[in-house]
Amino acid sequence: MQMFRLLHLIILATALSVSPLHAQISPEEHASHHPDQAAGNAGSSTSAMGGPPEGVGGGPPDGAGGMMGGGGGMGGMMEKMGAPKPKDLYPSLMELPDLPIERKAELEQEAHQRMMSGTRVLSEAFDELSRSASGNDFAAMQQATEKIREGLGDFESGLAAHRALREGLAPRDVALQWFKRELNLPNAANIRPSHALLWGMTPFHTSVMAVLVLFTAAMIWMYFFKMRRAASLLEKLSVAGSGGVGSEEMGRSGEGESLLADSVSPNSPTPNADCCDGDDACPTEEANADGETFSTGLIPVANKKLCRLRVANISQQTEDVKTLRLVSCHSGCIPFSYLPGQFLTFTLPVGEKPIRRSYTISSSPTQAYYCEVSIKREENGAGSRYLSDQVKVGDTLEVKAPSGRFIFTGKEADSVVLISGGVGITPMMSVTRALTDMCWPGEIDFIAACRDPEHFIFRSELELLAERFDNLHLFAALSRIDNGMGSYRKGRLSKEMLSEWVPDIAGKRIHICGAPAMMEATKEMLAELKVPPENIHTESFGSTQKPKAKVAEKQESHEEKATGAKVTFTASSKSTQLQADETILEASERIDVDIDYSCRVGTCGECIAKLLSGQVTMEVDDGLEPEQKEAGMILACQAKSKENVSVEA
């Protein structure tokens, strides 16, 4: 069995060694490279079958010249490498068309003899191989295999000549195939033409290059598009910042903790919902003159859209004040812009119905990737208790677009005095951070009133800013310390302190934010210092009396009775009797009429509504512009009436 396996492998290797390989070369090309050999081919027909018996071994064939010679050139080299000796019958076939008929007959006879000789050699070689294989005579086996190759070569050359003569094949082609096989050249038939489309590339490479070029072009276009869009947005924000400032009093309920149990529509999204997607979460887009779209920055308040922000960090400012850093749910910039001093309105899941609370943004609008609110925990404040005790990092909060007109951007005046009391420091901090971020050149006098250094919110940061910026002057009135410390004075804020810290205060623009009692006292001091009322801008942190106290008073005095006056909400087709000392907003909530609101103390302007008939009184109307008052607009949170009225809501 081993002998037959070995014999099978030898035959397979022999067949592979003589398999034809083809190349793209013609006899004319070969002759052009060997002109001396081509010249000697003309008289070689008579010795085509010369050499050793049956054409095995011997000198060079006539058709091959020196290239296929036995003692030198290609033939000698191939013989030394163990390759079979050249077959002289093939070169003779190159001249076959030029031979006379009798010479062709002679070649046919010689071809037949070649086949017979090859058969005999093969038979003898296989017998020798069989004997040497049984005796494990490896040298004899190698000689037998060489003899097999010679016999195959003889048989194949005679067979090829017969095919050329009997089947009408072109003898030159038969000889050429032999020549290519001897030189191990590839067959031209196996080489497929290259269907190049561009610069010699195949269709596949052409398509890949086209995709890469398109991708590169798209990236370049996106880069320039984003740059143009960013430029348009900056221009839009600068225009908005310069045009959104008023000169009249501006304010808002900062802490908002007097607003207990303020309910909103039960259809409002819950804080457990996923972060807002698509149009419900994104700012609106407008098109500029070039047709490019850009974000307007603010979520449209008119559509009452809300946005959900994620709490990224919570830091403790003082023992009762925390700062919540809010970021976009889906990374990137926060989905709105704002001005220093504006506030956010939160929808919080407190009680049976969600409540709304407003908190001033304490961060600078120059930080586009986050905004911060600083909240003081009030024992009676439902919103502050929820944000201080229950909210943790990773939670999401529902907020409404920033609003409020208690702002200072640096364009309203060339200097400013910021006076704050307690947690009323938050809008002042936003203004100071923004002005120092922009390196605003004007003078900033920052005056804080609080109990002691431990309750001085943002103290360390303000001290650092005052060291870095020469135009920022920091002062504090601390009511519960034993001794003053530099610009920190013992006692409550006084007229003397103000005149000492800011000698030319009468010509300054002044912003005040704090509890109502503190602001009233400060305005009286400023009046004594000859400060014009139009230079004073305020923001209230809470009303003079909390709604809960008002309700308790009405219940004790049994005033919870209808006044006889009726309010009609035309858009909702609802009406109700007004209770004693009840506002239009409170009546609308009682019968589920949706009027938007935020501060509920008459400063933010969110609850503005059109009065269609009747007369109302308003304790505070700071949230209305003069032209709005002339147009019959009212603040629903302040409007009360003792006669029938109709409101567009």
Secondary structure, 3 states (H helix, E strand, C coil): CHHHHHHHHHHHHHHHHCCCCCCCCCHHHHHHHCHHHHHCCCCCHHHCCCCCHHHCCCCCCCCCHHHHCCCCHHHHHHHHCCCCCCCCHHHHHCCHHHCCHHHHHHHHHHHHHHHHHHHHHHHHHHHHHHHHHHCCCHHHHHHHHHHHHHHHHHHHHHHHHHHHHHCCCCHHHHHHHHHHHHCCCCCHHHCCCCCCCECCECHHHHHHHHHHHHHHHHHHHHHHHHHHHHHHHHHHHHHHHHHCCCCCCCCCCCCCCCCCCCECCCCCCCCCCCCCCHHHCCCCEEECCCCCEEECCCCCHHHCCEEEEEEEEEEEEECCEEEEEEEECCCCCCCCCCCCCCEEEEEECCCCCCEEEEEEECCCCCCCCCEEEEEECCCCCHHHHHHHHCCCCCCEEEEEEEECCCCCCCCCCCEEEEEEEHHHHHHHHHHHHHHHHCCCCCEEEEEEEECCHHHCCCHHHHHHHHHHCCCEEEEEEECCCCCCECCEEECCCCHHHHHHHCCCHHHCEEEEEECHHHHHHHHHHHHHCCCCHHHEEEEECCCCCCHHHHHHHHHHCCCCCEEEEEEEECCCCEEEEEECCCCHHHHHHHCCCCCCCCCCCCCCCCCEEEEEECCCEECCCCCCCHHHHHCCEEECCCEECCCCEEEEC
